[in-house]
Amino acid sequence: MRTLPLHAKVADRFNLVRSVSHGFGGHDGAHKRFLTGRIPKSPTGFVNDAPSVGSIVAKMRENFRPDALTFTSGQRARTNADAFSQGAAYLGLSYEPFLINGDTTDPKSWLPNLALAPGMETRLEDRGTLLTGLDRLRREVDRGGVLDASDHSHQKAFDLLTSGAVRKAFDLSLEDPALRDRYGRHPYGQQALLSRRLVEAGTSFANVVMEHPGGKAPKNAVYNWDCHAVNCHVFDDARWRFPFFDQAVSALIEDIYARGLDRKVMVIVTGEFGHTPRINYAKGTATGVMQPGRNHWPQAMSMLVCGGGMRTGQVIGSTDARGERPQSRPLTPNDLWATVYQHLGIDPLHTFPDHRQRPMHILPFGEPIAELL
């Protein structure tokens, strides 16, 4: 925990699961395997052939809070649900996430989903201007027919965001500046804070894609967490990236406990796979010098989980002496999702018809992780 000192201070409030594995070493196959709980038909491509977990939640809880956005995803600008395999597959586009693209620290790029009318680049901290801009947006959309009436999720999102029911959740200026500072005035921190606000407003599944933490990266760092030696110097990249991550995640954990949300809200911090326990060296594309890095490693991965009323302060599972494969308590992504579905009151044996009208279980296998219950 030396590189994550703020995590160390709240370690009694989360668990580390260290023995999850699956068989897909590419980003695309791993995304689909991890986020759907199913073995993908192809290890390539990011378009799901089964619904993402978030889409399942959106379908099963669509009437739980009609005044809320059920499934949201904060990710980089100009990406869609398929960029991170969050598509709804045979459930249909209505159950894809409402995308929160842009930089939450930059009002000019914030929520480009709403940037359909002139004037939306104005500061969202000015709530009067926001209301005026949204009223203009409604008129422009109604006149231009931008919204597809057949897509009820987009219509719902539009209605919620322009009626005021959800809009306040997106207005980070309503937060105490000191709390915004605690999360960090960077994309990791402000997206984490926004996810907490959305969940408080009724969102059931708020995803945050933490890629670039903001600011100018060192030459020997990488945009995201893809720490191959050709991409970055893995240790220098960590020294640059970890403080942003440490601040944002620890603040979220503290915040949900401070607000009494630790039984209601479950937090999961994970990637799609682990990285090789053995360091390798290659010439960096940007630096032109030999540097250390790590490759993809789906045979063993770790994740942080907390909230949901679970017992905390645990380390669950272990790997062998080389850190290569699970040794005790081997788990799969499905065991994690079985735990999440149980927390949300969703029956994993419930079925939906696929494109061929075959009944497909929400989760084909997997058991809730007993240590977390």
C-alpha positions in Angstrom: 0.0 0.0 0.0 3.0 2.3 -0.1 2.0 3.6 -3.5 -1.7 3.9 -2.4 -1.5 5.5 1.0 -5.1 6.7 1.0 -6.3 3.2 0.3 -4.3 2.0 3.2 -6.2 4.4 5.5 -9.5 2.9 4.6 -8.4 -0.7 4.1 -10.8 -1.9 6.8 -13.7 -0.7 4.6 -13.0 -2.8 1.5 -12.0 -6.3 0.4 -9.4 -7.5 -2.0 -10.3 -10.5 -4.2 -7.1 -11.9 -5.7 -8.1 -15.2 -7.3 -10.3 -14.4 -10.3 -9.3 -15.8 -13.7 -10.7 -16.3 -17.2 -9.2 -17.3 -20.5 -9.2 -14.2 -22.7 -6.0 -12.3 -23.1 -7.1 -9.6 -25.6 -8.9 -6.5 -24.5 -11.9 -7.2 -26.7 -12.4 -10.8 -25.7 -11.7 -10.0 -22.1 -14.2 -7.1 -22.1 -16.9 -9.3 -23.5 -16.1 -12.2 -21.2 -15.9 -10.1 -18.0 -18.8 -7.7 -18.7 -21.4 -10.3 -19.9 -20.6 -13.3 -17.7 -20.6 -15.4 -20.9 -18.0 -17.0 -23.1 -18.0 -14.8 -26.2 -18.5 -16.3 -29.6 -15.4 -14.6 -30.8 -12.3 -13.4 -29.0 -12.1 -10.3 -31.3 -14.4 -7.3 -31.5 -16.1 -5.3 -28.8 -19.7 -5.8 -29.9 -21.5 -8.1 -27.4 -23.4 -11.2 -28.4 -24.9 -11.2 -24.9 -26.1 -8.3 -22.8 -23.6 -6.5 -20.5 -24.3 -6.7 -16.8 -25.3 -3.1 -16.8 -27.9 -3.8 -19.6 -29.3 -6.7 -17.6 -29.6 -4.4 -14.6 -31.3 -1.7 -16.8 -33.8 -4.3 -18.0 -34.6 -5.9 -14.7 -34.8 -2.6 -12.8 -36.3 -0.3 -15.5 -39.4 0.3 -13.3 -37.6 0.4 -10.0 -37.0 4.2 -10.2 -38.9 5.6 -13.2 -37.6 9.1 -12.3 -33.9 8.0 -12.7 -31.4 6.9 -15.4 -31.0 3.2 -14.7 -27.6 2.5 -16.4 -25.0 5.2 -16.9 -21.4 5.1 -18.1 -18.8 7.8 -17.8 -16.1 7.4 -20.5 -14.0 9.3 -22.9 -15.5 11.5 -25.6 -16.6 10.2 -29.0 -17.0 6.6 -27.8 -20.2 4.5 -27.8 -21.5 1.6 -25.7 -19.5 -0.9 -27.8 -16.2 0.8 -27.1 -16.1 -1.1 -23.7 -18.5 -4.0 -24.5 -21.3 -2.4 -22.6 -23.8 -3.1 -25.4 -27.2 -4.7 -24.7 -27.1 -7.3 -27.5 -30.5 -9.0 -27.9 -32.1 -6.8 -25.2 -32.0 -4.0 -27.7 -30.6 -0.5 -27.8 -33.1 0.8 -25.2 -31.0 -0.9 -22.5 -27.6 0.5 -23.4 -26.0 2.9 -21.0 -26.7 6.6 -21.0 -23.2 7.8 -21.9 -21.6 10.6 -20.0 -18.8 11.5 -22.4 -16.4 14.3 -21.9 -14.3 15.7 -19.1 -16.2 16.5 -15.9 -13.5 19.0 -15.0 -14.0 21.0 -18.2 -17.5 22.6 -18.7 -16.9 23.0 -22.4 -16.7 19.2 -23.0 -19.0 18.2 -20.2 -22.0 16.0 -21.3 -21.7 16.3 -25.1 -24.9 14.1 -25.2 -26.7 17.4 -24.5 -24.7 19.5 -27.0 -27.3 19.5 -29.7 -28.2 23.2 -29.5 -26.2 26.4 -29.5 -25.2 27.7 -26.1 -24.7 24.4 -24.4 -21.0 25.1 -24.1 -21.8 27.6 -21.4 -20.8 26.8 -17.8 -22.9 24.2 -16.1 -22.1 25.7 -12.8 -24.5 28.5 -13.8 -27.8 26.7 -13.1 -29.9 29.5 -14.6 -27.9 29.2 -17.9 -28.2 25.4 -17.8 -32.0 25.6 -17.5 -32.2 28.1 -20.4 -29.9 26.0 -22.5 -31.9 22.8 -21.8 -35.2 24.6 -22.7 -33.6 25.6 -26.0 -32.4 22.1 -26.5 -36.0 20.7 -26.0 -37.3 23.1 -28.6 -34.6 22.3 -31.1 -35.0 18.5 -30.6 -38.8 18.7 -30.9 -38.6 20.7 -34.1 -35.8 18.6 -35.7 -37.0 15.2 -34.6 -33.6 14.3 -33.3 -34.9 11.8 -30.8 -36.2 8.5 -32.1 -39.6 8.0 -30.6 -39.1 4.2 -30.9 -36.1 4.3 -28.5 -37.8 4.8 -25.2 -34.5 5.0 -23.3 -33.3 8.0 -25.2 -36.7 9.6 -24.8 -36.7 8.9 -21.1 -33.2 10.2 -20.7 -34.1 13.4 -22.6 -37.2 13.9 -20.5 -35.4 13.3 -17.2 -32.5 15.6 -18.1 -34.7 18.4 -19.2 -37.4 18.1 -16.5 -35.0 18.6 -13.6 -35.6 15.2 -12.0 -32.0 14.0 -12.8 -30.4 17.3 -13.8 -29.3 18.2 -10.3 -27.3 15.0 -10.0 -25.2 16.2 -12.9 -24.6 19.6 -11.4 -21.3 19.1 -9.5 -21.3 22.7 -8.4 -24.0 21.7 -5.8 -21.3 19.8 -3.9 -19.2 21.2 -1.1 -16.0 22.5 -2.8 -14.0 20.7 -0.1 -15.6 17.4 -1.0 -14.8 18.0 -4.7 -11.3 18.7 -3.7 -11.2 15.5 -1.7 -12.2 13.4 -4.7 -9.7 15.4 -6.8 -10.4 18.0 -9.5 -9.4 15.6 -12.3 -11.4 13.1 -14.4 -11.0 10.2 -12.1 -12.2 12.1 -9.1 -15.0 14.1 -10.6 -16.4 11.0 -12.4 -16.3 9.0 -9.2 -18.2 11.9 -7.4 -20.7 12.0 -10.2 -21.3 8.3 -10.0 -22.1 8.7 -6.3 -24.5 11.5 -7.1 -26.2 9.5 -9.8 -26.7 6.5 -7.5 -28.2 8.8 -4.8 -30.6 10.0 -7.5 -31.7 6.5 -8.3 -29.3 5.1 -10.8 -28.9 1.3 -10.3 -25.6 0.8 -12.3 -23.2 3.7 -12.6 -20.1 2.7 -14.5 -16.9 4.8 -14.6 -14.2 4.1 -17.1 -10.9 5.5 -15.7 -8.5 6.0 -18.5 -6.4 9.2 -18.6 -6.4 10.9 -15.2 -6.0 14.4 -16.7 -3.3 16.9 -17.1 -0.1 16.4 -19.1 1.2 12.8 -18.9 5.0 12.1 -18.8 6.5 10.9 -22.0 7.1 7.5 -20.6 3.5 7.1 -19.4 0.4 5.7 -21.3 -3.1 7.1 -21.8 -4.8 4.2 -20.0 -3.7 1.2 -17.9 -2.2 -0.8 -20.8 1.3 -1.0 -19.3 3.2 -2.9 -22.0 6.8 -1.9 -22.2 6.3 -0.5 -25.7 3.6 1.9 -24.2 5.2 3.0 -21.0 7.7 2.6 -18.2 5.4 0.7 -15.9 6.9 2.0 -12.6 7.1 5.7 -13.7 3.6 5.4 -15.1 2.4 4.0 -11.8 4.1 6.9 -9.9 2.2 9.3 -12.1 -1.2 7.6 -12.3 -1.6 6.0 -8.8 -2.0 9.3 -6.9 -5.1 10.2 -9.0 -6.5 6.8 -8.6 -5.7 6.6 -4.9 -7.5 9.9 -4.2 -10.6 9.2 -6.2 -11.3 5.6 -5.1 -10.5 6.3 -1.4 -12.7 9.4 -1.4 -15.6 7.4 -2.9 -15.2 4.7 -0.2 -15.1 7.3 2.6 -18.1 9.2 1.0 -20.5 6.2 0.8 -19.7 5.4 4.4 -20.1 9.0 5.6 -23.5 9.2 3.8 -24.8 5.9 5.2 -24.8 4.3 1.8 -22.5 1.4 2.6 -25.3 -1.1 2.8 -27.2 0.2 -0.3 -24.3 0.8 -2.6 -21.7 -1.8 -3.8 -18.5 -0.5 -5.2 -16.4 -2.6 -7.6 -13.0 -1.5 -8.8 -11.6 -3.8 -11.5 -10.1 -4.1 -15.0 -10.8 -6.8 -17.6 -7.7 -8.9 -16.6 -4.5 -8.8 -14.7 -1.0 -8.2 -15.9 2.0 -10.5 -16.0 3.7 -11.0 -12.7 7.0 -11.1 -14.5 8.4 -7.8 -15.9 9.5 -7.7 -19.5 11.5 -5.1 -21.4 11.1 -3.5 -24.8 11.9 -0.2 -26.5 9.2 2.4 -25.8 7.4 3.8 -28.8 7.4 7.3 -27.4 10.7 7.2 -25.6 12.9 5.1 -27.9 14.7 3.5 -24.9 14.4 0.1 -23.3 12.0 0.2 -20.4 10.0 -2.2 -18.2 6.4 -3.2 -18.7 3.8 -5.8 -18.1 1.6 -7.7 -20.6 -2.0 -9.0 -20.3 -2.6 -11.8 -17.9 -6.2 -13.2 -17.6 -5.0 -16.2 -15.6 -5.0 -14.2 -12.3 -6.5 -10.9 -11.5 -7.4 -8.8 -8.4 -10.2 -6.4 -7.7 -11.5 -4.2 -4.9 -15.0 -4.5 -3.6 -16.8 -2.7 -0.7 -20.2 -1.6 0.4 -23.4 -3.7 -0.2 -23.5 -4.5 3.6 -20.6 -6.9 3.1 -18.0 -7.9 5.7 -14.8 -5.9 5.0 -11.1 -5.8 5.7 -10.6 -9.2 4.0 -8.2 -10.6 1.4 -10.1 -13.3 -0.4 -8.2 -15.9 -2.4 -4.5 -16.2 -3.3 -2.2 -17.0 -6.2 0.7 -19.5 -6.4 4.3 -18.5 -5.4 4.9 -16.9 -8.8 1.6 -15.0 -8.8 0.6 -16.7 -12.0 -2.6 -18.6 -11.2 -5.1 -18.9 -8.4 -4.0 -21.2 -5.6 -6.9 -20.8 -3.1 -10.5 -19.9 -3.6 -10.4 -19.8 -7.5 -13.2 -17.6 -8.8 -14.5 -16.4 -12.2 -16.1 -13.1 -13.2 -19.4 -14.9 -12.9 -19.0 -15.3 -9.2 -18.6 -11.6 -8.9 -21.7 -10.9 -11.0 -23.7 -13.5 -9.0 -22.8 -11.5 -5.9 -23.9 -8.2 -7.6 -27.2 -9.7 -8.8 -28.0 -11.0 -5.4 -27.3 -7.5 -3.9 -29.7 -6.0 -6.5 -32.4 -8.6 -6.0 -32.0 -10.0 -9.5 -32.5 -13.7 -10.2 -29.6 -14.9 -12.4 -31.8 -17.8 -13.6 -34.3 -15.4 -15.2 -34.3 -15.8 -18.9 -34.6 -13.5 -22.0 -35.1 -14.6 -25.6 -32.0 -14.1 -27.8 -32.2 -13.2 -31.5 -33.3 -16.7 -32.3 -35.9 -16.6 -29.5 -34.0 -19.1 -27.4 -34.4 -18.6 -23.6 -31.0 -17.4 -22.2 -30.3 -17.2 -18.5 -29.0 -13.9 -17.2 -26.0 -15.8 -15.8 -25.2 -19.3 -17.1 -23.1 -20.2 -14.1 -21.5 -18.7 -11.0 -22.2 -18.5 -7.3 -22.2 -15.5 -4.9 -18.9 -15.0 -3.1 -19.8 -16.2 0.4 -17.1 -14.2 2.1 -18.8 -11.0 0.9 -22.2 -11.8 2.2 
